[in-house]
Amino acid sequence: MHSAVTTQFDQHGTQKQSSQDF
């Protein structure tokens, strides 16, 4: 099982981190 962490920025420039497990 691999875990991928993606960082995204919304319209206000707020940093968001989401963890996805495969």
mmCIF file as gemmi writes it, N, C-alpha and C atoms, coordinates in Angstrom:
data_model
loop_
_atom_site.group_PDB
_atom_site.id
_atom_site.type_symbol
_atom_site.label_atom_id
_atom_site.label_alt_id
_atom_site.label_comp_id
_atom_site.label_asym_id
_atom_site.label_entity_id
_atom_site.label_seq_id
_atom_site.pdbx_PDB_ins_code
_atom_site.Cartn_x
_atom_site.Cartn_y
_atom_site.Cartn_z
_atom_site.occupancy
_atom_site.B_iso_or_equiv
_atom_site.pdbx_formal_charge
_atom_site.auth_seq_id
_atom_site.auth_asym_id
_atom_site.pdbx_PDB_model_num
ATOM 1 N N . MET Axp A 1 ? 0.856 -1.21 0 1 0 ? 1 A 1
ATOM 2 C CA . MET Axp A 1 ? 0 0 0 1 0 ? 1 A 1
ATOM 3 C C . MET Axp A 1 ? 0.882 1.246 0 1 0 ? 1 A 1
ATOM 4 N N . HIS Axp A 2 ? 0.526 2.178 -0.845 1 0 ? 2 A 1
ATOM 5 C CA . HIS Axp A 2 ? 1.297 3.418 -0.942 1 0 ? 2 A 1
ATOM 6 C C . HIS Axp A 2 ? 0.444 4.593 -0.475 1 0 ? 2 A 1
ATOM 7 N N . SER Axp A 3 ? 1.09 5.554 0.156 1 0 ? 3 A 1
ATOM 8 C CA . SER Axp A 3 ? 0.376 6.747 0.607 1 0 ? 3 A 1
ATOM 9 C C . SER Axp A 3 ? 0.915 7.962 -0.131 1 0 ? 3 A 1
ATOM 10 N N . ALA Axp A 4 ? 0.001 8.707 -0.751 1 0 ? 4 A 1
ATOM 11 C CA . ALA Axp A 4 ? 0.408 9.891 -1.502 1 0 ? 4 A 1
ATOM 12 C C . ALA Axp A 4 ? -0.193 11.125 -0.853 1 0 ? 4 A 1
ATOM 13 N N . VAL Axp A 5 ? 0.639 12.143 -0.658 1 0 ? 5 A 1
ATOM 14 C CA . VAL Axp A 5 ? 0.159 13.386 -0.066 1 0 ? 5 A 1
ATOM 15 C C . VAL Axp A 5 ? 0.217 14.483 -1.119 1 0 ? 5 A 1
ATOM 16 N N . THR Axp A 6 ? -0.912 15.11 -1.357 1 0 ? 6 A 1
ATOM 17 C CA . THR Axp A 6 ? -0.965 16.172 -2.359 1 0 ? 6 A 1
ATOM 18 C C . THR Axp A 6 ? -1.264 17.499 -1.68 1 0 ? 6 A 1
ATOM 19 N N . THR Axp A 7 ? -0.595 18.541 -2.109 1 0 ? 7 A 1
ATOM 20 C CA . THR Axp A 7 ? -0.818 19.875 -1.554 1 0 ? 7 A 1
ATOM 21 C C . THR Axp A 7 ? -1.49 20.75 -2.607 1 0 ? 7 A 1
ATOM 22 N N . GLN Axp A 8 ? -2.602 21.35 -2.242 1 0 ? 8 A 1
ATOM 23 C CA . GLN Axp A 8 ? -3.318 22.191 -3.189 1 0 ? 8 A 1
ATOM 24 C C . GLN Axp A 8 ? -3.6 23.555 -2.554 1 0 ? 8 A 1
ATOM 25 N N . PHE Axp A 9 ? -3.771 24.563 -3.403 1 0 ? 9 A 1
ATOM 26 C CA . PHE Axp A 9 ? -4.097 25.897 -2.945 1 0 ? 9 A 1
ATOM 27 C C . PHE Axp A 9 ? -5.452 26.3 -3.513 1 0 ? 9 A 1
ATOM 28 N N . ASP Axp A 10 ? -6.312 26.821 -2.646 1 0 ? 10 A 1
ATOM 29 C CA . ASP Axp A 10 ? -7.626 27.241 -3.125 1 0 ? 10 A 1
ATOM 30 C C . ASP Axp A 10 ? -7.556 28.662 -3.674 1 0 ? 10 A 1
ATOM 31 N N . GLN Axp A 11 ? -8.708 29.242 -3.988 1 0 ? 11 A 1
ATOM 32 C CA . GLN Axp A 11 ? -8.746 30.553 -4.619 1 0 ? 11 A 1
ATOM 33 C C . GLN Axp A 11 ? -8.155 31.637 -3.709 1 0 ? 11 A 1
ATOM 34 N N . HIS Axp A 12 ? -8.176 31.395 -2.392 1 0 ? 12 A 1
ATOM 35 C CA . HIS Axp A 12 ? -7.691 32.395 -1.446 1 0 ? 12 A 1
ATOM 36 C C . HIS Axp A 12 ? -6.223 32.171 -1.101 1 0 ? 12 A 1
ATOM 37 N N . GLY Axp A 13 ? -5.626 31.163 -1.74 1 0 ? 13 A 1
ATOM 38 C CA . GLY Axp A 13 ? -4.21 30.899 -1.492 1 0 ? 13 A 1
ATOM 39 C C . GLY Axp A 13 ? -3.983 30.14 -0.201 1 0 ? 13 A 1
ATOM 40 N N . THR Axp A 14 ? -5.024 29.486 0.297 1 0 ? 14 A 1
ATOM 41 C CA . THR Axp A 14 ? -4.877 28.711 1.525 1 0 ? 14 A 1
ATOM 42 C C . THR Axp A 14 ? -4.307 27.339 1.18 1 0 ? 14 A 1
ATOM 43 N N . GLN Axp A 15 ? -3.294 26.937 1.939 1 0 ? 15 A 1
ATOM 44 C CA . GLN Axp A 15 ? -2.654 25.655 1.654 1 0 ? 15 A 1
ATOM 45 C C . GLN Axp A 15 ? -3.477 24.522 2.258 1 0 ? 15 A 1
ATOM 46 N N . LYS Axp A 16 ? -3.717 23.512 1.429 1 0 ? 16 A 1
ATOM 47 C CA . LYS Axp A 16 ? -4.475 22.351 1.9 1 0 ? 16 A 1
ATOM 48 C C . LYS Axp A 16 ? -3.676 21.086 1.609 1 0 ? 16 A 1
ATOM 49 N N . GLN Axp A 17 ? -3.683 20.166 2.555 1 0 ? 17 A 1
ATOM 50 C CA . GLN Axp A 17 ? -3.014 18.889 2.342 1 0 ? 17 A 1
ATOM 51 C C . GLN Axp A 17 ? -4.038 17.771 2.427 1 0 ? 17 A 1
ATOM 52 N N . SER Axp A 18 ? -3.998 16.896 1.449 1 0 ? 18 A 1
ATOM 53 C CA . SER Axp A 18 ? -4.895 15.747 1.447 1 0 ? 18 A 1
ATOM 54 C C . SER Axp A 18 ? -4.074 14.48 1.31 1 0 ? 18 A 1
ATOM 55 N N . SER Axp A 19 ? -4.378 13.485 2.142 1 0 ? 19 A 1
ATOM 56 C CA . SER Axp A 19 ? -3.652 12.229 2.093 1 0 ? 19 A 1
ATOM 57 C C . SER Axp A 19 ? -4.504 11.177 1.41 1 0 ? 19 A 1
ATOM 58 N N . GLN Axp A 20 ? -3.912 10.502 0.425 1 0 ? 20 A 1
ATOM 59 C CA . GLN Axp A 20 ? -4.641 9.466 -0.304 1 0 ? 20 A 1
ATOM 60 C C . GLN Axp A 20 ? -3.91 8.144 -0.157 1 0 ? 20 A 1
ATOM 61 N N . ASP Axp A 21 ? -4.65 7.105 0.216 1 0 ? 21 A 1
ATOM 62 C CA . ASP Axp A 21 ? -4.066 5.766 0.344 1 0 ? 21 A 1
ATOM 63 C C . ASP Axp A 21 ? -4.465 4.919 -0.86 1 0 ? 21 A 1
ATOM 64 N N . PHE Axp A 22 ? -3.492 4.191 -1.404 1 0 ? 22 A 1
ATOM 65 C CA . PHE Axp A 22 ? -3.768 3.352 -2.562 1 0 ? 22 A 1
ATOM 66 C C . PHE Axp A 22 ? -3.608 1.884 -2.167 1 0 ? 22 A 1
